[in-house]
Each structure stands twice: as structure tokens, then as C-alpha cells.
Amino acid sequence: MSTTVDPLAALGSLPGVAEAVGAVRTAVDRVYGHRVMRRRSNEVTSEAALRGARGSAALSDADWALEEVRRRTDFGVEGEARTVGAALRLTAEAGTLLSVWRQSPLRVLARLHLVAAGGAQPDDAVGRPRLAGEPVAEPLIEVELPDADEVAGRLDGLAELLIAGSEAPALVTAAVVHGELLALRPFGSCNGLVARAAERIVLVGSGLDPKSICPAEVGHAELGRAAYAAALDGYVSGTPRGMAAWIAHCGRAVELGVRESTAVCEALQRGAA
């Protein structure tokens, strides 16, 4: 009798991955158990969204102070302001796409790119994977760029895995989605922003972080661009050690996001919100 291999679940057995998964689960459970979450969870969710968007924008070369993001309303269509605005829009949009993600991840990715890239590319290039010869504007991601045919095939394969379902821990699935989108850079722009929004969708939709209060984007930004790029190199290598290092990196980012929201809870408890 043949058995179906679950490639995502298999990653959970890599050295160090179980420990990363356990650490994330412990951290998430702790913040969900905070007394503030019983009464003011919506405020924590809103603050996590803002801080997550700021962190994602920082990794896309728009490193604004949190209070600047909070007070600004003019995000325009150029430069850093456009990037911060795109990150904010993606964070707001991600929560509306959970049910669609389970049925059609590729539709969600197209929608995320449409939301992020408005005005940044010609209209006919927005919301679809790039074609042969089309350029990619993603200067902070320097791994080798796959060609359009490889992108299409790997996106289809990723979607099939996600729709089929997996016994893999949420952290593993979220890390693979994030890493694959960064490696492929399927769109002409905003790939990093889209990849981090997709990671958020997996973490929330899996039930690990149902109230979206554990912004991994905060942690990724805190760990820094150099560590982010080095961990991505491990993912792209496809080696067990490299894959495990990327998953552990994503786990640490979630833990740091939890720490951020725990601080928000403490501030709310002190009346210092």
C-alpha cells in the first residue's frame, strides 16, 4: 500500500525545528493568556497590525519610526511613503482573505499584489505573476532570480500543497510560504511585502494566532536585514540545515512579535495606551 508523503510535515523533523515550534507555541499561549486579552483584545490586534506593517515596510527599505507611521495619512505613490502605505494596506487586507486562502492561495497572492502595487507598475502587470523578460524591482533580495516558467511551476506546486492540507505545524507552513515567495519573487514589485503578508495569513488562518496579535514582521525587522538575507540563503539552498535555519529564524521573529504585543498588553494594563 502506497503512502502520500507530506513534504511540509517532513520539515518538522529537521534538527532544531521542533524546538522552534515549541518555543513559538509557548510564547503565543503566554500572550493569549494575558489578562488584558480578555477585555481589550481588539486594541492589541489593532496595535499589532500597525507595528507589523511598520516592520514589513522597514524590511523593504522604508524604516520609519512607529509614531511617524501612526500620525501620517499621506502615503502617496512614490518612495518610502508608498512602501509604508502598501504595508498598511496589506495588513488590513490580509484579515479579509482567510477563507479564500484555503481554497485558492494564488487568488489571494494576486489580490495582495494588487493591493500593494497600486500605481507602482503598469496596470497589466499588477496582480499576476511576471512573464518572461519582465523586470523585478526587489533590490534587498539578492538570491538568484528564477525564470518565469520556474516561477509558474513552483507557485502551482505550492498552491497544491496548501490546498491539500498538511500536518505540519503552522510555523513550518508559514515559513515555507514566506521563503518560497521571497525566493521566487513572482511579481514585478512588492514581493517582500506580499511574502510577509502571506506569512501572517498562514499564522492567523492556522489557528496559531487567530486574533492576529503576534506580528512576525516586527521580529523580522528587529533581527535585521542581514540576518533575514542570510536565513533566506539557507532556504534557497534547499539543504536540511539551511531549511531548518530559515524556519528557526521565522520562529524567532514570531517570538519577538509576541514580545512586542506583550509590551502593548502591559501598557494597556497600566493605562498607558
C-alpha positions as CSV (number, residue, x, y, z in Angstrom):
1,M,0.0,0.0,0.0
2,S,1.5,3.4,-1.0
3,T,1.5,6.3,1.3
4,T,1.4,10.0,0.4
5,V,4.4,12.0,1.5
6,D,3.6,15.3,3.3
7,P,6.7,17.4,2.4
8,L,5.7,20.2,4.7
9,A,5.3,17.9,7.7
10,A,8.6,16.2,6.9
11,L,10.3,19.6,7.5
12,G,9.1,19.4,11.1
13,S,11.6,16.6,11.8
14,L,14.6,18.6,10.8
15,P,17.1,19.3,13.6
16,G,16.0,22.3,15.7
17,V,12.6,22.7,14.1
18,A,10.6,21.0,16.8
19,E,12.3,23.2,19.4
20,A,11.5,26.4,17.4
21,V,7.9,25.2,17.0
22,G,7.6,24.5,20.8
23,A,9.1,27.9,21.7
24,V,6.6,29.7,19.4
25,R,3.7,27.8,20.8
26,T,4.7,28.6,24.4
27,A,5.2,32.3,23.6
28,V,1.9,32.6,21.8
29,D,0.0,30.8,24.6
30,R,1.5,33.2,27.1
31,V,0.4,36.4,25.4
32,Y,-3.1,34.9,24.7
33,G,-3.3,34.2,28.4
34,H,-2.6,37.8,29.4
35,R,-5.5,39.3,31.4
36,V,-5.7,42.3,29.0
37,M,-6.7,39.9,26.2
38,R,-9.9,39.1,27.9
39,R,-11.2,42.7,27.7
40,R,-9.2,44.6,25.2
41,S,-8.0,42.2,22.5
42,N,-9.3,44.4,19.7
43,E,-6.9,47.1,20.8
44,V,-4.0,44.7,20.9
45,T,-4.9,43.5,17.4
46,S,-5.0,47.0,16.0
47,E,-1.7,47.9,17.6
48,A,-0.1,44.6,16.3
49,A,-1.3,45.4,12.8
50,L,0.3,48.9,12.9
51,R,3.6,47.6,14.3
52,G,3.6,44.7,11.9
53,A,3.1,47.0,8.9
54,R,5.9,49.3,10.1
55,G,8.2,46.3,10.4
56,S,7.4,44.9,7.0
57,A,8.0,48.3,5.4
58,A,11.3,48.6,7.2
59,L,12.5,45.4,5.6
60,S,11.5,46.9,2.2
61,D,13.8,50.0,2.8
62,A,11.2,52.3,4.4
63,D,12.3,52.3,8.0
64,W,10.0,54.9,9.6
65,A,9.6,55.4,13.3
66,L,6.3,53.9,14.7
67,E,4.9,57.3,15.7
68,E,5.6,58.6,12.1
69,V,3.5,55.7,10.7
70,R,0.8,56.3,13.3
71,R,0.4,60.0,12.6
72,R,0.7,60.1,8.8
73,T,-2.2,60.0,6.4
74,D,-0.5,60.9,3.2
75,F,1.3,57.9,1.8
76,G,1.3,58.9,-1.9
77,V,2.6,56.7,-4.7
78,E,6.3,57.2,-4.6
79,G,9.3,56.3,-2.5
80,E,9.2,55.3,1.2
81,A,5.7,56.7,1.7
82,R,4.3,54.4,-1.0
83,T,6.0,51.4,0.7
84,V,4.7,52.2,4.1
85,G,1.2,52.8,2.7
86,A,1.4,49.4,0.8
87,A,2.4,47.6,4.0
88,L,-0.5,49.2,5.9
89,R,-3.0,48.3,3.2
90,L,-1.7,44.7,3.1
91,T,-2.0,44.3,6.8
92,A,-5.6,45.5,6.7
93,E,-6.4,43.3,3.6
94,A,-4.9,40.1,5.0
95,G,-7.6,39.5,7.5
96,T,-10.3,39.6,4.9
97,L,-8.7,36.8,2.8
98,L,-8.5,33.9,5.2
99,S,-11.4,31.9,3.7
100,V,-10.2,32.5,0.2
101,W,-6.7,31.4,1.0
102,R,-7.9,27.9,2.0
103,Q,-9.5,27.4,-1.4
104,S,-7.2,29.4,-3.7
105,P,-3.9,30.7,-2.4
106,L,-2.9,32.0,-5.9
107,R,-6.0,34.2,-6.0
108,V,-5.0,35.7,-2.6
109,L,-1.5,36.3,-3.7
110,A,-2.8,38.1,-6.8
111,R,-5.1,40.2,-4.6
112,L,-2.3,41.1,-2.2
113,H,-0.1,42.2,-5.1
114,L,-2.9,44.3,-6.5
115,V,-3.4,46.0,-3.1
116,A,0.3,46.6,-2.6
117,A,1.4,47.7,-6.0
118,G,-1.3,50.1,-7.0
119,G,0.4,52.7,-9.2
120,A,3.8,51.1,-8.9
121,Q,3.6,49.1,-12.1
122,P,1.7,49.2,-15.4
123,D,-1.8,48.1,-14.8
124,D,-1.5,45.0,-16.9
125,A,1.4,43.7,-14.8
126,V,-0.4,44.1,-11.4
127,G,-1.9,41.1,-9.8
128,R,-0.3,38.4,-11.9
129,P,3.0,36.5,-12.0
130,R,5.7,38.1,-14.1
131,L,6.2,37.0,-17.7
132,A,9.5,36.1,-19.4
133,G,11.7,39.1,-19.7
134,E,9.8,41.3,-17.3
135,P,11.9,43.1,-14.7
136,V,11.7,42.7,-10.9
137,A,12.2,45.6,-8.5
138,E,13.2,43.9,-5.3
139,P,16.7,45.4,-4.5
140,L,17.1,44.0,-1.0
141,I,16.6,40.3,-2.1
142,E,19.7,39.3,-3.9
143,V,19.4,35.5,-4.4
144,E,19.3,34.3,-8.0
145,L,16.0,35.1,-9.7
146,P,14.2,32.1,-11.2
147,D,12.8,32.4,-14.7
148,A,9.1,32.9,-15.3
149,D,8.5,29.2,-16.2
150,E,10.0,28.0,-13.0
151,V,8.0,30.6,-11.0
152,A,4.8,29.4,-12.6
153,G,5.5,25.7,-11.8
154,R,6.6,26.3,-8.3
155,L,3.7,28.6,-7.5
156,D,1.3,25.8,-8.7
157,G,3.1,23.3,-6.6
158,L,2.9,25.5,-3.5
159,A,-0.8,26.1,-4.1
160,E,-1.4,22.3,-4.4
161,L,0.4,21.6,-1.1
162,L,-1.6,24.3,0.7
163,I,-5.0,23.2,-0.7
164,A,-4.3,19.5,0.0
165,G,-3.6,20.4,3.7
166,S,-0.7,19.3,5.9
167,E,0.0,18.0,9.3
168,A,2.9,20.4,9.5
169,P,2.9,23.0,12.4
170,A,1.7,26.4,11.4
171,L,5.2,27.9,11.8
172,V,6.7,25.4,9.3
173,T,3.9,26.2,6.7
174,A,4.2,29.9,7.2
175,A,8.0,29.8,6.9
176,V,7.8,27.8,3.6
177,V,5.2,30.2,2.1
178,H,7.3,33.2,3.1
179,G,10.6,31.7,1.9
180,E,9.2,30.5,-1.4
181,L,7.7,33.8,-2.3
182,L,10.9,35.6,-1.5
183,A,12.9,33.1,-3.5
184,L,10.6,33.3,-6.5
185,R,9.7,37.0,-6.5
186,P,6.7,36.2,-8.7
187,F,5.6,39.8,-9.2
188,G,7.4,42.8,-10.7
189,S,7.3,44.6,-7.3
190,C,6.4,44.4,-3.7
191,N,7.3,40.7,-3.3
192,G,8.8,41.1,0.2
193,L,5.6,42.9,1.4
194,V,3.4,40.2,-0.2
195,A,5.5,37.4,1.3
196,R,5.3,38.7,4.8
197,A,1.5,39.3,4.4
198,A,1.1,35.7,3.3
199,E,3.1,34.5,6.3
200,R,0.7,36.5,8.5
201,I,-2.3,34.9,6.8
202,V,-1.0,31.4,7.4
203,L,-0.2,32.1,11.1
204,V,-3.7,33.5,11.6
205,G,-5.6,31.1,9.5
206,S,-3.9,28.0,11.0
207,G,-5.3,28.9,14.4
208,L,-1.9,29.6,15.9
209,D,-2.6,33.3,16.1
210,P,-6.4,33.7,15.4
211,K,-6.6,37.3,16.7
212,S,-3.5,38.4,14.7
213,I,-1.6,39.7,17.7
214,C,1.8,38.1,17.1
215,P,3.3,40.2,14.3
216,A,6.2,38.3,12.9
217,E,7.1,41.3,10.7
218,V,8.2,43.1,13.9
219,G,10.6,40.3,14.7
220,H,11.9,40.1,11.2
221,A,12.7,43.8,11.2
222,E,14.3,43.6,14.7
223,L,16.5,40.7,13.7
224,G,17.7,42.9,10.8
225,R,18.1,42.7,7.1
226,A,21.4,41.0,7.2
227,A,20.1,38.1,9.3
228,Y,17.0,38.0,7.1
229,A,19.1,37.7,3.9
230,A,21.4,35.1,5.5
231,A,18.4,32.9,6.6
232,L,16.8,33.2,3.2
233,D,20.1,32.0,1.6
234,G,19.6,28.8,3.8
235,Y,16.1,28.4,2.5
236,V,17.2,28.8,-1.1
237,S,20.0,26.3,-0.7
238,G,17.4,23.6,-0.1
239,T,19.6,21.8,2.4
240,P,18.2,20.4,5.6
241,R,20.4,22.6,7.6
242,G,19.5,25.7,5.6
243,M,15.8,25.0,5.6
244,A,15.9,24.4,9.4
245,A,17.8,27.7,9.9
246,W,15.1,29.6,7.9
247,I,12.3,28.0,9.9
248,A,14.0,28.8,13.2
249,H,14.6,32.4,12.0
250,C,10.9,32.7,11.3
251,G,10.1,31.2,14.7
252,R,12.3,33.7,16.4
253,A,10.6,36.5,14.5
254,V,7.2,35.3,15.8
255,E,8.6,35.2,19.4
256,L,9.8,38.8,19.0
257,G,6.4,39.8,17.7
258,V,4.8,38.2,20.8
259,R,7.2,40.2,23.0
260,E,6.0,43.4,21.2
261,S,2.4,42.6,21.8
262,T,3.1,41.6,25.4
263,A,4.5,45.0,25.9
264,V,1.4,46.5,24.4
265,C,-0.7,44.5,26.8
266,E,1.4,45.7,29.8
267,A,1.0,49.3,28.6
268,L,-2.8,48.9,28.4
269,Q,-2.9,47.3,31.8
270,R,-1.0,50.3,33.3
271,G,-3.4,52.7,31.5
272,A,-0.5,54.0,29.3
273,A,-2.1,53.2,26.0
